Amino acid sequence: MINPYDLLEGILAFIEKGLNENITIDSIASEFNLSIRHLQRLFKFAFNQSLGSYIRSRKLAASIDDLLNTNLNILDIALDYNFEYEPSYIRSFRREYGITPGDLRKTGKILKITPPLQLFNSQKYPNGVMFGPEIVVVPQFHVVGKKYKVPNRDILHYTSLCSLGKNERHKIPNAINPKELICISYVFEDGADHFYSISAAQVKTLEHIPEGFESYTFPTSLCARFRFINNNSENCNMYTSDKLYQAVADFMDSEDQKYFLERKRISLDIINFSCSDNGGNYTQEWFSPVIEKTQLKIPAHNPSGIKKIYKQELPALRFIGKKCIETSEKVNVLNLLDNWQLNNWFGAIEKQSAIDYKTFFEGADAYINLVRKKEGGNFEHWMGMFLPTETEVPQGYEATDFPKMTICVCNVYGKRDEIVDYEKECRNKLIEEGFAPENAQWYFRRFNWREFFGEDVYGKRLMNYCYPVM
C-alpha cells in the first residue's frame, strides 16, 4: 500500500498538472484508486479544507496569469480552466477575490491567491504523514468505555490496551460515532508509577452506562492538536505513536513556540476506523492541553551534562537479554532501544517476574543496555533487564548472573539524542573522582521510565551510566 505521504503528494501534483484540464474529484479518485468519499475525507483531514474548493481556488489562481499577461478574452480563459460558462467563472472569481476578472484587468489590483499546498520531509513517517500543531479549544465532552490501570513501564503497549475496547463499543448506547475510538490517558498525582487509560466512545449523555463500563468527562481545554494519517490500522501501535509523540515534543520544545505541552497531566487520542474502504487510510488525532509560556514560572535554565555521581548497592541479579551487535564502531543505542520496543522483547522478560523493580533500582523501572569489552577492542552490546537470580529465562534469550555488587552511577541530564553518547565523559569523571577503575570490562546504560521516557519543561531527560566498583 502506498505511503499516505506519497499519496497526498501525488494528489497535489496531479491537481497542479491538471489545472488546464477537466480535473474533477471523480478523476482524482479514479487515478489513485480511492472512493470519492474516502478521498474527500482524507483531503479534508489532512489540509483542513475541502478538495472541491481547493481545486477551484487553484484554477482561479492559475487563470490570473492569463488575465494579466495575455489578450485572451474572458470566455476563452473560463473554458481553458474548465468553467462551463463565462458567468460561472466570473461569479467564482468575484467570490474568491472580491473583484471581477474584467475589473482586475483594468485596475491591476494586488490579489491574495491560494498557493499550491506542500508537504515537507519533516512530516513524513515510514507508514504515515503528520500535520500540526494547531492550537484549538476542545469543548467539554463525555465518553463511556473500558478503564485500565497501566504501569509506566507498559506505556509502549498503551495503544494495544486501547484497542481492547474497540470491539465492544457497540454495547455503548448514545454513541456519537461508534467507528471512532477515543483513548484518554491521565494521572491523578505527580510521581505515580502508573496512569489510567480509558478506551471509549463519545456519548451524548452519561445515562445508561453498561455494566463493566465507566464514564469520563474531558474538560474544556486549550490543546495542541496533531493529526496523523496511517496506511494500516495494524500500524496504529505505540511504536508509531512514540515516534509521533517524540516529534511533537521536539517541535514544542522550540523556543519559538508560545505554549508548553502538558503531556504529563492528560492526553487524548482519537483514531478513526471509518476511513478504511478500499484498503484506505486511518486517521488519528492527538490532543494535549497546553499553557501559554507567559503564564508559567519557568525555573532557571538547567544546562545539560553530568548532574551527580553516587554509589549504589545491588543484590545478586540475573541479566536476561539478547546480544544485539559486536563491533568496534560507535553504536546508535536509541535504534537498539526502539527496535526492542517495536518488537516488545522487553515484555517477554517482564512476564517472568512479578517483582517490584524498584526494590533494587532507584528511579523506578529500567531497561538496560549492557556493554562488554572483548579482546581485540570490540564491544558487545546487549539489551535486556536485571531480574532476581531465580528468574526463568524465556526461550530465545540468554542470561548472565551477577553477584552482589557496588556500582557507581553517573547521572546525565540532557536531550534524548545527546545523553546516550556520554560514556567517555562519565568514565573520565568517575576516574577523576576516584570511583571506577580505568580497566573496567563492562558497564551499562540504565533507561529508567520516570527519568528517561518523560521530559521536563526544557524537553530534557535523565539517564544513568553504571560502572562496577572494583
C-alpha positions, 0 to 999 in steps of 0.5 A: 500500500502506498505511503499516505505521504506519497499519496497526498503528494501525488494528489497535489501534483496531479491537481497542479498538472491538471489545472488546464484540464477537466480535473474533477474529484471523480478523476482524482479518485479514479487515478489513485484508486480511492472512493470519492468519499474516502478521498474527500475525507482524507483531503479534508483531514489532512489540509483542513479544507475541502478538495472541491474548493481547493481545486477551484481556488487553484484554477482561479489562481492559475487563470490570473496569469492569463488575465494579466499577461495575455489578450485572451478574452474572458470566455476563452480563459473560463473554458481553458480552466474548465468553467462551463460558462463565462458567468460561472467563472466570473461569479467564482472569481468575484467570490474568491477575490472580491473583484471581477476578472474584467475589473482586475484587468483594468485596475491591476489590483494586488490579489491574495491567491491560494498557493499550491499546498506542500508537504515537507520531509519533516512530516513524513513517517515510514507508514504515515504523514503528520500535520500540526500543531494547531492550537484549538479549544476542545469543548467539554465532552463525555465518553463511556468505555473500558478503564485500565490501570497501566504501569509506566513501564507498559506505556509502549503497549498503551495503544494495544490496551486501547484497542481492547475496547474497540470491539465492544463499543457497540454495547455503548448506547448514545454513541456519537460515532461508534467507528471512532475510538477515543483513548484518554490517558491521565494521572491523578498525582505527580510521581505515580508509577502508573496512569489510567487509560480509558478506551471509549466512545463519545456519548451524548449523555452519561445515562445508561452506562453498561455494566463493566463500563465507566464514564469520563468527562474531558474538560474544556481545554486549550490543546495542541492538536496533531493529526496523523494519517496511517496506511494500516490500522495494524500500524496504529501501535505505540511504536508509531505513536512514540515516534509521533509523540517524540516529534511533537515534543521536539517541535514544542520544545522550540523556543519559538513556540508560545505554549508548553505541552502538558503531556504529563497531566492528560492526553487524548487520542482519537483514531478513526476506523471509518476511513478504511474502504478500499484498503484506505487510510486511518486517521488519528488525532492527538490532543494535549492541553497546553499553557501559554509560556507567559503564564508559567514560572519557568525555573532557571535554565538547567544546562545539560551534562553530568548532574551527580555521581553516587554509589549504589548497592545491588543484590545478586541479579540475573541479566536476561537479554539478547546480544544485539551487535559486536563491533568496534564502531560507535553504536546508535543505542536509541535504534537498539532501544526502539527496535526492542520496543517495536518488537516488545522483547522487553515484555517477554522478560517482564512476564517472568517476574512479578517483582517490584523493580524498584526494590533494587533500582532507584528511579523506578523501572529500567531497561538496560543496555549492557556493554562488554569489552572483548579482546581485540577492542570490540564491544558487545552490546546487549539489551535486556533487564536485571531480574532476581537470580531465580528468574526463568529465562524465556526461550530465545534469550540468554542470561548472565548472573551477577553477584552482589555488587557496588556500582557507581552511577553517573547521572546525565541530564540532557536531550534524548539524542545527546545523553546516550553518547556520554560514556567517555565523559562519565568514565573520565569523571568517575576516574577523576573522582576516584570511583571506577577503575580505568580497566573496567570490562563492562558497564551499562546504560540504565533507561529508567521510565520516570527519568528517561521516557518523560521530559521536563519543561526544557524537553530534557531527560535523565539517564544513568551510566553504571560502572562496577566498583572494583 
